[in-house]
Amino acid sequence: MPELFSSQAFAGFGPDPLNLCGGVPRLFCIQGRRPSSLRSQVRLDGPKRPGVYGMVDERGELIYVGKARCLRSRLLSYFRPKSRDPKAGDIIARTRLLAWEVLPTELSALLRELQLIRRWQPRFNVQGQPRRKRPAWVCLGRRPAPHVFLSPRVPSTAQAAFGPVPGGARAREAVRRLNDWFRLRDCPSPQTMTFADQQELFPVIPSAGCLRLEIGTCLGPCAATCTHSDYLEQVRGARAFLEGKDVSALARIDRDMQAAATAMQFERAAALRDRLATLGWLHEHLERLRQARTLSLVYPLQGHDGRDRWYVIVRGDVRAVLAAPSSAAEARAVAGVLEPIASGRTSAAEQVDNVLLIAAWFRKRPEELRKGMSLGQALEVCAKHR
């Protein structure tokens, strides 16, 4: 009979590129053929600490990664049939090995979870999750009549891109309503565009490619009912909205909704309410991202061991997690990481998931921002220990 776990089976989560001065987290593993065996070992050895955990099946495949503020409580919840969701029951039924890493803070656990999901792409993390939305970009482009569209990546045809936003029906609805409000086309690219100021030797009046011109939600650049400059003016309005520079559209929709309700035009008021809610959601999400990307600080956070960790955040993205220096040698090591970042000699591709995570972290804990210090102040702290 083959062994339960061969030499090629799961051997660990791998290195943590963010944890530059804090050592390598120790991996703890328990295994058992039945959930009852795993449960008894979690009760015995599960730590009451923050961290990440992974579920490994009988083939040695990492099928799920999660994080917890308290590992013991979270892992034991998988063994409660009456309170767990069906997905948790399916995962634990397939699990033959449980692994976890204890981390100093809940924020470290959140960042490590995102990192491991990107690296391993466990099937229960990326499949069969209707509530998990893949990110998408709100793009503006596609000449000669640019419009707003949703894309999983920023294409070369985009003049500007915003986001990302959670992909799904709500994002698609927001894009549709944005095109409707600014009367931009949303037809397929092969549709021929004919503007009113395009001169032809033998003019032929083209017909509209869809009904949006007739119902007043498109300027009709395919039917020569607007000039190119008039159309581009609307494009500029849509871009200003997406950039957060002009959100007067929301105020106007709100006024129209209130007027319709006062006139007892309740169906129209309900339609305007839905439009306001959808466009308001898009504006608020993009505004949170803009605010997060203004964050550049060193954020000290105390771990369960009583020692501070420094989260080095640049434009909302965590570049490193460092143990706060307490000796000359540690100060030199930390300064060696901070100096290139502060001087701009190092660059890194933005991890959008990290930006969204940091935005959510400080949105829920705005008072935590007061703990932050600039990169220069952090280097001064290092200099005091030398």
N, C-alpha and C positions, 0 to 999 in steps of 0.2 A: 504494500500500500504506500502511495507517495506521501511524503511528509506534508503536514498541514501548511507549513511555510518553507519554501525552498530558499536556496541561497540568493535567488534573484528577487525575492519578495520585498515588500516595503522595508526600507532601511532608514527612514527618517525624513523629516520635512525639508532638510537642506539648509544652507546658510541663510542668515538674515542680513541683506546688504545695508539695511538702515542702522542696525545695531553695531556701530563702529568701535565703540570703546567699552562696551558693557559685557563682553564675553559671549560665549555661545550658549543659548538656552539648553538645558539638559532635557533629553527626551525620555519620557516614562511610557512604558508599554505594559499592557495586560492582555491576555488572550484566553479564549474559551470557545468551545463549540456551541454552547447554549447561552442565551441571554441571561439565564439565572446565574451562570458561573461568572459572567462579566459583572453583573449587578453586585454580587457579593464582594468582588475584588474592588469595585468602585467604592463601596461602603467602607472597605477597610483602608484603601490607599488614596482615594480621591481627595485632593487638596482643596481647602477653602481659600483659594487664591484665584486671581484673574489669569487667563491664558487661552490657548487655542487647543483644539482637539481634532483628531482625525479618526475616521472609521475605515477599517480595511476588511475586505471580504476574503473568502476562502482561497481566491486566486492570488492574493497579495496585492490587489488593486485598491488604491486609496479612493473610496467612493464618496466621501463627504468630509468637508472641513467646516468647523464652526468655532465660535469664540464664546467666552463666558466671563462674567464678572466674578462668579464663583464656580469653579470647575466642578466641584463635587455636586452641587445642587443641579447644575445644568445636565450633567451626565446621568444623574439618577432620574431626571424627568423623562428620559427615554424609556424607562422600565415601568412606567405607570400607564397601563392600557386605557384607563378611564379618562385621563386628562391629556394625553398626548394626541397629536394629530396623526392621520393615517400615514403620512410621509415618514414621520419619525419611527412609527412601528415598522414600516418597510425597511428603513435603513438599519435598525437594530437587529432585525431578523436576518439580515445578510452579513452582519458584522461578526468577524472572528477575532479581530484584534483591535484594541482601543489604544490610541497613542495620544499623549498630550505634552505640551510645554507650559510650564509656569512662567508668567511674564510679570514685570514689576507693576504695571498699571493697566487699567481697562483700555486706555488709548493705545498702548502697545499691542494689546490683544486685537483691537479693531484693525490696526495697520497690518499686523502679521496675518490676520485672516484674509484680507484683501490680497496680500502678496502671494499667499499659498494658493488661493483660488485661481489667480492669474497664472501661476506656475504650473499647477497640476491639473486644473480644469476638471475636478471630480464630477462624475456624471450626475450625481444628485444635487450638485450646486448649479449646474448649467442646463439641465434638462428637467422637464416636467414641473417647472415652477411658474405657474401663471402670474404670480405676484412679483416675480423678478423681471424687471424691464431692462432690456439691453439698451445702452445709451445710444442716442442719435443726435445729429447736429442739425440745427435750423439754419439752412443755407439760403442765400440770396444770390441769384445769378441766372445763367443761361440766356445769352444774347440771342436775338436782338431785343427781346422783350423779357427782361429779367422778372422773376417772380420768387416767392418763398416756397421752399420745398424741404423735405426731411430726407436725411441721408445717414447711413451708418458710419460713413467716412466723409471727410471734406473733399469733394471732387475738384478737379482742375477748372471746371466751369463756374465755380462759385466765386463771386466778387467779395463776399464776406460770409463768415460762419459764426454762429453763436451757440453757446452751450458747453457741453452736451446737455440734453434733457432726457428724462426717462422715456424711452421709446414706447410706443403703444397707441391705443385708440385716442387717448387724451391729447397726445402730442400731434397726432394727425389732424384731430379736430381743430386744434389751435392754429395750425398752419392753414387749414382750409378757411377758417374764419378771418385770419389775417389777410389772406388774398382777397376774400370777399369785401372786407372793410376798405382796403385800399384799391379795390377794383383792378387787381392784377390777374393776369391769366393764370390758369393752372392746367392747361391742356398739354398733351404730349409734345416733346420737342420737334417731331417731324411736321407739326402744324405750321403752315406758311404764315408769316407775319406780313401784313400790308398796312402801312401807316398812311394817314390822310395826306401827309406832306410829301409822299413819294410820288414823283411825277412819272407818268407813263404816256407813251405816244398814243396808244389806243386804250384809254382807261376802261377797265371792266370792274364793275362793282362786285366785290367778293361777298360771299355769304358767311355768316358766323359759323364757327365750328361747333358751338354748343348753345345752350339756352341762357347762359349766364349774362350775355349782353342784353337780352330781352328783359330779364328780371332785375337788371341794374346792379349786378355784382361784378361786372367786368367792363373795362373801357372798350373792349373789342379791338385789340390791335391786329387781329386776324381779318377784320372786316372793314378796315380803313375808316373807322369811326372816331379815331383820335390821332393826334400828331405824335411823333416820336418824343418831342420835348415834353408834351403833356403827360405821356406815359411815364417818362423818367422822373418827373416831378412826384408822381405817386410812389415810385420806387424809392426815392429819397425819403419820403414820409415813412414808408415801412421800415427802412433802415434806421431812421431816427428812433422809431418805437423800439426796435430790437436792441438798439444801443442804450436805451433808457434816457435819451436826450429829450424826447417829446412823447409823453404819454397822455396827451390831451384827448386821444381817442377814448380812453377809459372814462374820463369825466363826461365826455359827450354822450357816450352810451348810457351812463348812469342818469344823466339829465333826461334823455329820451325815455328811459324806463320809468322814471318817476312821473313824467308827463303822461305816459300811456296809462299808468296805474290810476292817476288822478282822473283821466278821461274815461275810466272803467273799460279800457281796451286791454283786457287781461291776457288775451292770447299774445298780443304784441309785447306786452310787458314781460311775459314769461320767456318769450324768444330773446328779448334783449337781456334779460337776466342771465340766460344760459350763455349768450355771447360774452357778456361781461365776466362771468365766472371763468370761462375758458381762456380769454385773453389776459385776465388778471392773473391766473395761474402761471401762464407763460412769462409774463413780466416779472412776477415775484421770484420765480425760479432763476431767471437770468440775472436779476438784481442780486440775489444771494451769491451767485457765482462771481459776479463782479466785485462784490464786497470781500469775498474770500480771497480773491486774487490780489487784493491790496494788502493782505497780511504778510508781512515779513518780520519775523521776530524769533527770539529764542524763548521757548515756553517751558519753564521749569515745573515739573510735576512730581510729587513725592510718591515713591513706590511703596509696596507693602513692607519692604525691608527698612523703611524709614529714610532712605536716601533719595535725593532728587535725581531725576533724569532730565536732560535738556533736549527738547524737541526743536530741531532747527527747521523753521518754516520759511520758505521763500516763495512769494506769490501764491500762498495758500497750499503749497505742496511741501510735504515733509521730506527734507533732504537727508537727514541723519538723526539718530537718537544716541545721545552721548551721556555717559555717567558724569554728573556734576563733579568738577575737580575738587579734590580735598588734599592734594599733595603737589609738589613741584613737578613730579614726573607725569601725573595725570593732567596737570594744567598744560604742560607742553604738548601732550598728545591731543587734548581737546583743541588747543590753539592751532595745531597743525591741520585740523579739519576745518575750523572756522575761518581761518585767514584766507584760503583760496575762495571760499564762498563769499566772504565779505568784499573781496577785491574784484569779484566777477570773473576770476580766472577759470572757474569751473562752471559747467552748464550741464543740465540734465533735461531729458524729455519729460514734459509734464505728465504726471500720473493723475488723470482726471478723477479716478475713483478716490484718490487721496484728497484732492481738492474738495470734492463733495463731502467726504468724511469730516475734514477739518471744518468746513462751513457748518455742517450739522452739529459738530461738537461745541463750537463757540456760540451757535444760535441757541442751544439749550442751556449754555453756561456762560452768558455774556460777562459775568463778573470775573471769569478766569482770565480775560484779556488783560486785566490790571496787573497780573503776575508777570506778564511778558517783559522782556528787555530787548534792546536792539542788539545786532551783532557786535557793534562797537562796545556796548556795555558788557556783553559777555566776554569779549577779549580783555577788557579791563579787569574783570573778575579773575580771569586766568593769570593776568600779569601780577596780581596781588599774591598769588600762591607761588610765584617763582622766586 
